[in-house]
Amino acid sequence: MTAAFEPQGPRHLLSLEDIGPDAITEILRLTDRFVEVNERSIPRVPALRGKTIATCFFEDSTRTRMSFETAAKRLSAEVLNFSAGSSSLSKGESLRDTIETIGAMGVDAFVVRHRSSGVPEQISRWVGEGVSVLNGGDGWHSHPTQGLLDAYTLVEHLHGGAGTGHRLDGVRIGIVGDVRHSRVARSDVTAFAAMGAQVTLIAPSTLLPASLEGWPVEVTHDFDAILPDLDVIALLRVQRERLADGLLPTMQDYVEGYGLDARRADLMGQGTVIIHPGPVVRGIEVTSEVLETHPRVLVQRQVANGVAVRMAVLFWLLGSGVDIT
Amino acid sequence: MSDSTQIVLSGGTVHGVGPADVVIGDGVVAAVGPDLAAGARDGAVVLDATGCLVAPGLIDLLTDTGGPGQQERETPTAIRRAAAAGGYTSMLVTSTAAAPIDSPAAVAERREVDAGPLAGALTVGHRNLELAPMRMMVEAGISWFTDGGVVVPSADLLRHALEYGTALGARFALRADLVDLGAGGVMHEGVWSSRLGLPGRPEAAEVLGVQRLLALVELTGARVHVHTLSSPAAVQLVAQARRTGLAVTADVGINHLLFSDEDCAGYDPCHRFEPPLRPAADREALRQAVLDGLVDAVVADHVPCTPQDKELPFDQAPPGCIGLETTLAALVDGCGMPLERAVDLLGNGPARVLGQQARAITVGAPADLVVIDPTAQWEVPHDGGHSCSSNTALVGRSLRSRVRHTVNGGRITLDDTTVTEGAR
């Protein structure tokens, strides 16, 4: 825990495809250390003392913002918060002006969330030399820290941590729900595949992307048939607006095919775990009963690991030459 | 320099003629032949065309010139300068929703500032609710009508516009992709839209749109030019319709010949177009279709946008790019089109679409000429050139072949790659 860490990766974290499997593995190993830090009575290290991190959330997300903010503070970084609702964006200031204004205050990294795909990448072209951009979720495109924390949670569940070389080889993961509109699904697929898992997308055809060419996945529309073979069920949120889009006939129709209820829970294999990125729409992707009574729902571990993973990512990008302790 | 000053284009290869000098006087071609520079009048301006192709001036069929109140994006002066630099001597000025030409007054106003024929709005404000006063606009001098790049959703309204305008002798320049298939799509629906998490519009939207339009052409007998086909299947449909005798012409936008959907991967809004960029295989098929003569013209599809607009998120930024200054070089160097073919697609083809006479460079022909150096290497400037806007994905790109001189109506508008006062 004393050797200084020398990051080899890129300056930004825009998507997991960008950084590749080696960096994913490296970040998960770093996460072990921050899980340990978070278990201390005073969960704080001076690793990023003097660094300033701006969280720029152009789309509301209390959970992810709090997770990043907690991570930054536990690394002793300063945190600037920006949210679209309370800002000059509503007065017509452009995205670029906003970023450049905040950048002028002296910022080492921006954590960006936006409802439009690609905004973090656009912003990465506008920030100053040496300033990092972390994607905190963009449109349907990518949510890299969610993919990392989901992968970490599974590695932790199976092996106690990422350690040196713990992977998800041969683990069968079903991602269930609205894959088409899900940045979580895209990042999960990349993270799980990088760790060696076998991923199957489980959804009605209207909730799948138009093309899955190049995706390391299998696809099925039959949840019941594949359910007993899965080691992990990764549920995605299904929003009611998909009805208005004409992508689903009724919510009931979706729930019949893909909702995780007590009957389907009985079909699950011994040891199969359930993860969900939250917030859960109870009664749609999963019933309250299953959520509350199933012994292997890892949602709370996901939230806890989210802080550790974000500490690892911030440290990976900004902690060059610094000891973690 | 007065209009009566003689101009000699010396030492070039004249399109359709061979090595020859061209003498210009009184706004027309006065002589074409070998070694004419020596015998030119005193005070004649000799422009060096050594190693260059001398061709009829280029004509663009789809240029958004900005229009009143749009000076942040473009001005008439900037358009004339950009056109001169790009070798254009005429263009079909297109009504847009931002600056609609939808009344006799608007026609008169635009005549004041925009050179070239105008394409008026089919519907008031391009809102697609009620027909523009087409008869009065025709009386004011309009002979073309356009949807302004926004496809008319109602087949009934479009039919009535075609019927009404055809009876007035007007022609139509229209886009064709259907609007209610993949309505929210901001790029081609496929591998890349799926990876990038952007809503896609399938190629089927354009195929269906062209089918609808062709059926309406058959129903109404309208003479229609279809803008910016991007789907090879749609190009085939138009070519087939033409073989059956329908009065349909078509163009392809330079961007669809240059780029593919994969280029959207950096989320640069300068790669957002309507219709969207297609997969690389489609682009290759489109290039082949253009080479095979299945379309009449290639258009610059010049759409100036402010930096603020192109700094919006990809899915909110307006589509389109500027192109007047780069289209020729992009077609030759970027798409591998032989230069002689390129000047046909950018000059003679559009002229035929506009119903102009054959444009051979012969004595008495209008002195709208361009001199192109096929070996000149140049870099697209970061300010985009003479346009008020700089929204092009070609910024910084090195291109081979460049317009050296442009003569428009007997006046030099581009002299050795420098825009002259004559272009203002």
Interface residues (C-beta under 8 A of the other chain):
Chain A: E17 S94 L95 R96 H114 S116 S117 G118 V119 E121 Q122 D138 G139 W140 H141 S142 R183 R186 P209 A210 S211 L212 E213 G214 W215
Chain B: E189 G190 V191 S193 S194 R195 L196 G197 L198 G200 P202 G266 Y267 D268 Q308 E311 L312 P313 F314 D315 Q316
